[in-house]
Amino acid sequence: MKKINLSITGCLGRMGQQLIKSSKASKNFKIVSVTENKKINKKVSGLRPVLNSKHAFLNTNVIIDFTIPKCTMEVLKIASKLKKRVVIGTTGFSKKEEKLIKKYSKKIPILKAGNMSLGVNLLVHLTEIASKSLSDKFLSKVFEIHHKRKKDHPSGTALMLGKGIAAGKNKEFNKMIGKRYLNKKSFPFGKKINFNSIRKGQAVGEHEVKFSSGKEIISLNHESFDRALYSEGALTAAKWLINKKPGLYSMRNVLNFN
């Protein structure tokens, strides 16, 4: 099999570094470019980082982006002109940016996921099933932990879980969002979905969904120990995206969850 040419944005970030490590260990990929948001004079894994540009992505098949929304939108603008596929692991997009991503997906194949882990995507699937199975008497809440440098809260994964709860109830997620807490020791269930985000230390990621009727509590949770979970998932997504037509896809499509 011919290797897939890969571009990695944000190459000096946590996920950028992990993506480089995982892709070099894979027989399916060849890194052709790495980018950063400023000029870097040293090489990264044998490649000199460059700014996002047409030249940077000219010879790539797939761009993997785990950066910040502003950078992602810049990447998509270039990728749409070059007709390049993009895997997005960035989170924290505004409603306007989400609409722009959908617009770009009409021109190029885009796979976007708040979390690339198989286990997390299975958790979202199970959350939807549980929500659908339980009556409206059950209230819900979502808890998550990430490292202290993570800026957005709730995390993209927590929002995925919230959307799973809403989908199970056949309701619009934006209308079901409750209170958003940060670094609280405890937080209440609500008629809407409440979120609590903990930011501490070097935590890779922990997520939990709870349903309560007042008489019993049902918990679904997932804990990540290794960041390679996300990079390997992103590479699986990139390989899957190669033969796809323009459109907006998710890990649910990759994993074929019905």
N, C-alpha and C positions, 0 to 999 in steps of 0.2 A: 504493500500500500504506500502510495506517495505521501510524504509528510505534509501536514497542514501548516502553511505559513502563518505565524502568530505574531500579533503586536500586543504589548502589555502597557497600559497607561499607568501613571502613578507608580513607577517602578521602584521608588525608594520607600514607599509605604509598606505597612505590615503585609497587606494582601498582595501587593505588587511583588515583594520579595518572595512570598510563599508561592505565587504563581510561577515565577521564574524557576524556583527550585523544583516544583512539581512537573512543569513542562519539560525541563531538562532530563528528568527521570523517565519521561514518557517516550515511547518509540514513535508516537503519532504526530509529534509537533516539532517545528523548527522556529525558534524565535528570530524574527527578521528585524524587529525594531522595538525599542522601549522608550517611553516618553515621560517627561516631567513638566511641571508648570514653570520651571526656571532653568537656565543654562547650568549644566553640571560638567565640570572639567574632568572628572574621573570616569572610567569605564565601569559598567555594571554587568557582571558575567560576560565579559568580553565585548560588550556593546556600549557605545557611547550614547547616553540619553539625549534625546532631542525634544524640541517643543512639538505639540500637536500640530500637524500640517499635512497637506496633500502628499508631500514628499515622504513623510514619516510612514504613511499608511499605503503607499503606492503598490508595494509588492506583497501585501498581506492578504490572507484569505479571511481571517477573523480577528477582530479587535476585542480584547477582554478588558473591561473597565470597572475597576473598584476604586473610585476616587471620591469626588464631591459633585453635587448636582451641576454646578457651573461648568466644571470640566467635562462632565458627561454630555452636556448639551453642545459644547464645542466639538467634541468627538463625533457626535451624531450628525452635525452639520457637514463636517468633512466627509464622513463615511457615506452619507446619502448621495453626495456628489460623485464619489468614487465607486458607488454600488458595492460597498463592503459590508459584511455581516458583523453584528455587534452583540456581545454578551455583556449584559449590565448587572453588576452586583452592588452598585451604588444605591444608597437609600436616602431618604429625607427630601424627596422631590415635592415641589408645590403642585397644586392642582393645574396651574398653567403649564408647568413643565411636563406633567403627566400627559396632558393633551398634546403637547408637542411631540412626545415620544410616540404616541399613537399615530400622529401625522407622518412622522418619519418612517414608521413601520409599513406604510403603504408603498414605500419606495424600496426598502431593504428589509431583509430578515433580521428581527431583533428578538433576543431572548432576555427577558428581564425577571429577576427573582430577588426577593428580599433576603433569601437564604438559599444556598446551593446544595445544602446537605440532604442526602437521601432520607435520613432519620427525621429531620425537621419537616420535610415535605410530606412524609408519611404522617407526622403528628398533625399537620394542618388538615390532611384528609380525614384522619380519625376525629379531629375536633368538629369538622363539618357533620360527620355521621352522628356523633354524640349529641350535638346541638339539635339536629333534626329529630333524633329519637326521644329527646327529653321535652316535657311540656313547658309551657311558658311560665310555670310556677318556679322553674329553676333559673336562678340568677347566675351571671357569669362574671369572671374577671381574669385578667392576664398579667402575669408576673414575669419579669426578665432581668437578667444580670449580664453586664458586659464590662470590659476593661474601662478604666477611668478616663481614657482619651477619646472614647466614643462620644461624639457630640449630639447626634440626634436621639430623641426619645419621645415616644416609645420607639424601639428599634424596628427596622423593616420586618423582621421576623414576627415581633409582637403584633404588628399591624396585619400581617398575613394570617395570624391565628384569630385576630378579631374579625377579619373578613370571613374566615371559616365559620365562626359562630353565627355571623349575620347570614351567610349563605344557607346554613342549616335551617335557619328560621325563615328563609326566603324574604329577608328584609334588606333594605339599603344600608350598607355599612356606615356611611357618613351620618346617618340619622341615629345610629346605635352607639356612637362614640360617647362615652361618659367622661369621667374625670381622669386627668393624666397626672399621676404623682411621680415625684423624683426622690429617690433615696429615703422612702418611708419604711419603717420597721413593719408596719402592718397597714392594710387598706381594706375598705369595705366592698362587699358585693353591691351591685346596683341594678336598677331596672334596665339601665344601659350598661355597656361594657366599660368597666374601669380598668385602668392600666397603672402599674407601678414599675418604674425602671430604677435599677440599682447600678451605679457606676463606681467600681472599686478595683484596685489592684490590676492584675493582668488577666482577669477572667476571660476565657475564650467565648463562652456563651451558655446561658442556661435559660430555659423557657418553660413556663407552666400555665396551663389553663385549668380553671376550677369552675365547677357548676355546683350550686347549692340550692336545695329546696327548703332549707331551714331545719330539716330533719336528717339530711345526709349530704355529704360532699363527694363529688366525683372529681378526681385529679388526673390530668394527662400531662406528662412532662418529658423533657429531653435535655440532656447535658452534653456539651461539646468539650473534649479534652485536647483536641489537636486542630490547629487552623488548616491543616492539610485537607480536612473534610471539605472545606469550602473551595479550595483551589482545585482539588480533584473533581469536585462536582461541576465547577466552571469549565474544566477541560472536557468533561463528558458532554456538557451542554454545547460547547464549541464544535465538537465532533458531530453531534446530532444536527446542528444548525446548518452544516455545510451544504446539504442537498435540499434545503427548504426554500420555498418561495417567500416573497415579501410578506410580512405579517408580524404580529406581536405574540410571542410565545412565552411559556413559563416552564418551570421544572415539572409541573404537572403533566405537560405534554411530553417531555422527555421520558418521564417515568411511567407514562401511559396509565395514570390514575383516572378512572371513569367517574 
